[in-house]
Amino acid sequence: MGLIRKIAIIMMLTGASSHTRREPPGKAEWARAKAEKAREKAAQAQAVRAEADAKVAGEQAATLARALNEDKAHRRADLREIAEKRPRPCRSGHPTPDSGMDAQMPISACTRPEAAASASAAWSRSIWSA
């Protein structure tokens, strides 16, 4: 009998068991439910990220459109300013035969805006007095 006790004590100390290990009932369902929740959470996070990316893309497009419009407005203003500062080109000389009474005003009226009014009056007097 001593030998059987020694074997029993050794088996208890080493953890040897005649029973097979099984998972408790319901653990597999719990693991499946947990995995499903994780998948749902990941899908929701992906949808939120896609929505945020779309929103950012829309904001970037609107910002670019505003910048282009502002750039166009600045370019137009710059061109207007340059056109106002630059003298207007005038043809000098006498009217051509096909121009009739559309003779050109003197060059001084084209290059100096302040002289335009007096030159215009003098020019029209010269045309009508001829």
Backbone as numpy.savetxt, mean C-alpha at the origin, in Angstrom:
# Nx Ny Nz CAx CAy CAz Cx Cy Cz
9.25 -73.67 51.27 8.48 -72.49 51.27 9.30 -71.23 51.27
10.44 -71.28 51.70 11.30 -70.12 51.73 11.66 -69.62 50.35
11.79 -70.61 49.45 12.16 -70.23 48.08 11.02 -69.49 47.39
9.82 -69.88 47.59 8.66 -69.24 46.96 8.51 -67.83 47.50
8.71 -67.65 48.80 8.63 -66.29 49.35 9.69 -65.39 48.75
10.89 -65.89 48.64 11.96 -65.08 48.05 11.62 -64.66 46.63
11.07 -65.56 45.85 10.70 -65.25 44.46 9.58 -64.21 44.44
8.60 -64.37 45.34 7.50 -63.40 45.42 8.01 -62.03 45.81
8.92 -61.97 46.78 9.48 -60.68 47.20 10.27 -60.05 46.05
11.05 -60.82 45.34 11.83 -60.29 44.21 10.89 -59.77 43.13
9.83 -60.50 42.87 8.89 -60.06 41.83 8.19 -58.75 42.24
7.85 -58.60 43.50 7.20 -57.37 43.96 8.17 -56.20 43.91
9.41 -56.42 44.27 10.39 -55.34 44.26 10.77 -54.90 42.85
10.84 -55.81 41.94 11.22 -55.47 40.57 10.04 -54.94 39.77
8.86 -55.08 40.23 7.70 -54.55 39.54 7.14 -55.49 38.52
7.55 -56.72 38.52 7.01 -57.68 37.57 5.57 -57.96 37.94
4.72 -57.99 36.95 3.31 -58.20 37.19 2.78 -59.16 36.17
1.84 -59.92 36.60 1.22 -60.85 35.66 0.11 -60.16 34.87
-0.28 -58.94 35.28 -1.34 -58.22 34.57 -0.75 -57.41 33.42
-1.45 -57.38 32.31 -0.99 -56.56 31.18 -1.42 -55.12 31.43
-0.59 -54.20 31.00 -0.93 -52.78 31.20 -1.93 -52.34 30.13
-2.98 -51.68 30.56 -3.97 -51.12 29.65 -4.24 -49.69 30.07
-4.61 -48.90 29.06 -4.97 -47.51 29.38 -6.32 -47.54 30.06
-6.53 -46.58 30.95 -7.84 -46.53 31.59 -8.93 -46.26 30.56
-10.12 -46.75 30.80 -11.19 -46.51 29.83 -11.48 -45.02 29.71
-11.68 -44.54 28.48 -11.98 -43.12 28.25 -10.77 -42.27 27.94
-9.57 -42.78 28.16 -8.37 -41.98 27.91 -8.18 -41.75 26.42
-8.50 -42.73 25.59 -8.35 -42.58 24.14 -9.32 -41.51 23.62
-10.54 -41.52 24.13 -11.51 -40.50 23.70 -11.06 -39.12 24.15
-10.52 -39.05 25.36 -10.02 -37.78 25.89 -8.88 -37.24 25.01
-7.96 -38.11 24.58 -6.84 -37.72 23.74 -7.35 -37.25 22.37
-8.34 -37.97 21.81 -8.91 -37.56 20.52 -9.60 -36.20 20.63
-10.34 -35.99 21.70 -11.03 -34.71 21.90 -10.01 -33.58 22.05
-8.93 -33.85 22.78 -7.89 -32.83 22.96 -7.22 -32.49 21.63
-6.94 -33.50 20.82 -6.34 -33.27 19.50 -7.28 -32.48 18.60
-8.57 -32.81 18.66 -9.56 -32.08 17.84 -9.63 -30.61 18.24
-9.61 -30.35 19.55 -9.62 -28.96 20.03 -8.38 -28.21 19.55
-7.25 -28.89 19.58 -6.01 -28.27 19.12 -6.09 -27.94 17.63
-6.67 -28.85 16.83 -6.82 -28.59 15.39 -7.76 -27.41 15.16
-8.87 -27.35 15.89 -9.82 -26.23 15.75 -9.15 -24.91 16.12
-8.37 -24.93 17.19 -7.68 -23.73 17.62 -6.67 -23.26 16.56
-5.96 -24.22 15.96 -4.98 -23.88 14.91 -5.68 -23.31 13.68
-6.83 -23.91 13.31 -7.58 -23.40 12.16 -8.10 -21.99 12.43
-8.56 -21.76 13.64 -9.05 -20.42 13.99 -7.90 -19.41 13.96
-6.75 -19.78 14.48 -5.59 -18.88 14.46 -5.17 -18.58 13.03
-5.23 -19.58 12.16 -4.87 -19.38 10.76 -5.86 -18.43 10.09
-7.15 -18.56 10.40 -8.16 -17.67 9.82 -7.95 -16.23 10.30
-7.63 -16.07 11.58 -7.39 -14.72 12.12 -6.17 -14.10 11.43
-5.14 -14.91 11.24 -3.94 -14.39 10.58 -4.22 -14.00 9.13
-4.99 -14.83 8.41 -5.34 -14.51 7.03 -6.15 -13.21 6.97
-7.05 -13.03 7.91 -7.85 -11.80 7.96 -6.95 -10.59 8.24
-6.00 -10.75 9.16 -5.08 -9.65 9.47 -4.20 -9.33 8.27
-3.74 -10.35 7.56 -2.92 -10.12 6.36 -3.71 -9.37 5.30
-4.97 -9.74 5.12 -5.82 -9.05 4.13 -6.04 -7.59 4.53
-6.24 -7.35 5.81 -6.43 -5.99 6.30 -5.18 -5.15 6.07
-4.02 -5.71 6.38 -2.75 -5.00 6.18 -2.54 -4.70 4.70
-2.84 -5.68 3.83 -2.68 -5.46 2.40 -3.60 -4.33 1.91
-4.83 -4.30 2.41 -5.75 -3.22 2.04 -5.26 -1.86 2.50
-4.74 -1.80 3.73 -4.21 -0.54 4.25 -2.99 -0.10 3.44
-2.14 -1.04 3.06 -0.97 -0.69 2.26 -1.39 -0.15 0.89
-2.39 -0.78 0.28 -2.87 -0.31 -1.03 -3.45 1.10 -0.91
-4.21 1.35 0.15 -4.79 2.69 0.35 -3.69 3.72 0.58
-2.68 3.36 1.34 -1.56 4.28 1.61 -0.81 4.59 0.33
-0.57 3.57 -0.49 0.12 3.80 -1.77 -0.71 4.69 -2.69
-2.02 4.47 -2.73 -2.88 5.30 -3.58 -2.86 6.75 -3.12
-2.92 6.97 -1.78 -2.84 8.34 -1.26 -1.51 8.98 -1.62
-0.43 8.23 -1.47 0.89 8.77 -1.77 1.01 9.13 -3.25
0.46 8.29 -4.13 0.50 8.60 -5.56 -0.30 9.86 -5.88
-1.48 9.99 -5.28 -2.28 11.19 -5.51 -1.59 12.43 -5.01
-0.98 12.34 -3.82 -0.24 13.49 -3.29 0.93 13.83 -4.19
1.61 12.80 -4.70 2.75 13.02 -5.58 2.30 13.71 -6.86
1.17 13.27 -7.41 0.64 13.91 -8.63 0.29 15.37 -8.35
-0.34 15.62 -7.20 -0.71 17.00 -6.87 0.53 17.87 -6.71
1.56 17.34 -6.04 2.80 18.11 -5.89 3.46 18.36 -7.25
3.44 17.34 -8.12 4.03 17.52 -9.45 3.28 18.59 -10.23
1.94 18.56 -10.18 1.16 19.58 -10.89 1.45 20.98 -10.33
1.52 21.09 -9.00 1.81 22.39 -8.39 3.19 22.87 -8.80
4.16 21.96 -8.83 5.51 22.34 -9.25 5.52 22.80 -10.71
4.80 22.08 -11.56 4.74 22.48 -12.97 4.05 23.83 -13.15
2.97 24.06 -12.37 2.30 25.36 -12.45 3.24 26.48 -12.01
3.97 26.22 -10.93 4.89 27.24 -10.41 5.99 27.54 -11.44
6.52 26.50 -12.06 7.55 26.70 -13.08 6.97 27.45 -14.27
5.75 27.09 -14.68 5.12 27.77 -15.81 4.87 29.24 -15.51
4.52 29.56 -14.27 4.29 30.96 -13.92 5.59 31.75 -13.91
6.67 31.11 -13.51 7.96 31.81 -13.45 8.62 31.94 -14.82
8.38 30.99 -15.70 9.03 30.97 -17.01 8.30 31.92 -17.96
9.05 32.70 -18.75 8.38 33.58 -19.72 7.73 32.74 -20.83
6.63 33.28 -21.34 5.93 32.58 -22.41 6.70 32.78 -23.71
6.84 31.74 -24.49 7.52 31.91 -25.78 6.62 32.65 -26.76
7.18 33.64 -27.42 6.43 34.40 -28.43 7.21 34.38 -29.73
6.45 34.34 -30.79 7.12 34.45 -32.09 7.35 35.92 -32.36
8.51 36.21 -32.79 8.79 37.61 -33.13 8.65 37.79 -34.64
8.52 39.00 -35.03 8.44 39.27 -36.46 7.04 39.69 -36.87
6.86 39.74 -38.15 5.60 40.21 -38.72 4.63 39.06 -38.90
3.37 39.40 -39.00 2.40 38.33 -39.21 2.59 37.66 -40.56
2.29 36.40 -40.61 2.40 35.67 -41.88 1.17 35.98 -42.71
1.24 35.77 -44.01 0.10 36.11 -44.88 -1.18 35.37 -44.51
-1.09 34.15 -44.02 -2.31 33.40 -43.70 -2.83 33.69 -42.29
-2.09 34.47 -41.50 -2.54 34.74 -40.13 -3.55 35.87 -40.06
-3.68 36.65 -41.09 -4.66 37.73 -41.10 -4.36 38.76 -40.03
-5.32 39.03 -39.17 -5.15 40.06 -38.16 -4.57 39.51 -36.86
-4.21 38.23 -36.85 -3.67 37.62 -35.64 -2.17 37.86 -35.52
-1.77 39.08 -35.63 -0.34 39.40 -35.51 0.08 39.21 -34.06
1.34 38.88 -33.88 1.85 38.65 -32.54 2.10 39.97 -31.82
1.89 39.94 -30.51 2.19 41.11 -29.68 3.69 41.22 -29.55
4.17 42.36 -29.15 5.61 42.52 -28.98 6.15 41.54 -27.94
7.43 41.23 -28.07 8.06 40.25 -27.19 8.00 40.71 -25.74
8.12 41.98 -25.49 8.12 42.47 -24.11 6.84 42.09 -23.38
5.73 41.99 -24.09 4.46 41.61 -23.47 4.48 40.15 -23.06
5.23 39.34 -23.76 5.28 37.92 -23.43 6.24 37.64 -22.28
7.34 38.36 -22.25 8.35 38.06 -21.23 8.08 38.77 -19.91
7.39 39.88 -19.92 7.11 40.60 -18.68 5.59 40.74 -18.54
5.00 40.03 -17.61 3.54 40.06 -17.47 3.02 41.45 -17.12
3.79 42.23 -16.37 3.30 43.56 -16.01 3.20 44.48 -17.23
3.95 44.18 -18.27 3.90 45.01 -19.47 2.84 44.51 -20.45
2.22 43.39 -20.15 1.26 42.79 -21.07 0.06 43.68 -21.31
-0.48 44.30 -20.28 -1.68 45.12 -20.44 -1.41 46.33 -21.33
-0.30 47.04 -21.07 -0.01 48.22 -21.89 0.36 47.83 -23.30
1.09 46.72 -23.46 1.46 46.28 -24.80 0.23 45.83 -25.57
-0.70 45.17 -24.88 -1.91 44.72 -25.54 -2.73 45.90 -26.04
-2.83 46.94 -25.21 -3.59 48.13 -25.62 -2.90 48.82 -26.81
-1.58 48.93 -26.76 -0.85 49.56 -27.86 -0.97 48.75 -29.12
-0.91 47.45 -29.00 -0.99 46.57 -30.16 -2.36 46.68 -30.81
-3.45 46.64 -30.00 -4.77 46.74 -30.60 -5.01 48.11 -31.24
-4.41 49.18 -30.66 -4.54 50.52 -31.30 -3.83 50.53 -32.64
-2.67 49.87 -32.70 -1.92 49.86 -33.95 -2.67 49.05 -35.02
-3.33 47.99 -34.64 -4.06 47.17 -35.61 -5.27 47.94 -36.13
-6.02 48.58 -35.23 -7.25 49.26 -35.65 -6.99 50.60 -36.34
-5.85 51.18 -36.10 -5.58 52.46 -36.75 -5.03 52.28 -38.17
-4.61 51.11 -38.50 -4.00 50.89 -39.82 -4.99 50.85 -40.92
